[in-house]
């Protein structure tokens, strides 16, 4: 596979005749006969000038947006990058074509796809399942336990739970690993991203939608394939790969990929949502949810799936508070290396109201203080994913000052210091200045202000 539509050059590179030059050009390329007639010019120099001529024509044409032909390949359903055809006369032969991109097809059944540790959400689990189906590899999970949302999605779409990654690697000494939905290696409990015990030399690539992390220093020097897009979900990238290769995911895999996208983008309403996520949901929902025997209402079908997922995820009955605030937590550096944590607890009524009711505050405070024995600065956001309301809690004077500096003082209650257990807690509502809604995205709305507050405190 050569990523026909994924890259800036297509399969059609070099196949056009000289007459297929961009119409805005008035330059006539140097022909082979011209080169033979110009005895004073070495053939190598002539070829070089021919290439320069083609590049000049192509560059000029790219800048000219008028009268551009419209018969070039359109982008795929979800908007994978496409290139345009380029001619360099007879200098570039079809066998000389260079097409950007690659894949893991050569590894075949030796490939294992694995999401982040220790809290694999449905985006990472589903992305691993989708990529494994696409490349004839094996999906895995970073530990035996799945969160409730992931378990629900697998059951709903009839997908067997993937096996533990290190067990799969022990069974196959030739196994290679592709990391999905992360490219970080934060070695601190409970924020470790990569599964302990994975040999870094076995990693052969990433499929991710997060920022690039300083992970390369732990890897071998061999170049690897890294696919990172600024989209709302890793499952959207996998969907795009299906389309670029020309394959259609099975109904069950399409359902998992769909669930991963709507979970990470809050049903396409979150601030990380990209147009590619929307297009992927349109595409996948027709495969996973559409019933030919009943009227099709895509918006309702997708929303019903989303509400079912969130309801399951928000129901934390039987989980202690420490487990809840660590169920979706990311560790980062505030003052020192890996000394801070931001946990997100998503819900909808009635669960959301129960999370932030007055009688629960001191209990959350105790769990945060317990966590601060491991991670000094611990923040927890409670997010209503339907009404887009958010409350953030922390404990300790230093953490409280950072929280107030990052988001201002918008107290949830007039007085939260009711017992010794609650002393030192800071609890605020967070608002988005643009639309007056509560901030909901850790990556886009919580982390930038808190990182800035950390930098400010560090420089004092």
Protein Blocks (a to p, Z undefined) as FASTA:
>chain_A
ZZlmlpmbdfkgokacfklgcfkbcbdcddfklmmmmmmlcfklmmmmmmmmmmmmmmmm
mmpmghiafkbccddfkopacdddddehjmlgfklpccedddfklnmmmpccddddfbdc
fklmmmmmmmmmmnopacddfbfbdcfklmmmmmmnopacdddfklmmmmpmkbccddeh
iacdcdcdfkbfbdghiafklpgbdcdfbdcddfklmpcfbdcdddddfbfbfklmmmmm
mmmnopacdfklmmmmmmmmmmmnonolafkbcfklmmmmmmmmmmmmmcfkbccdfklm
mmmmmmmmmmmmmmmghiafklmmmmpccdddfkbghibccdddddddfklmmmmgmklm
mmmmmmmmmmmmmmmbacdddddfklopacdddedjklmmmmmmmnopadfbfblclbfk
lgoiacdddddfklopacfbfklmmmmmmmmmmmmmmmZZ
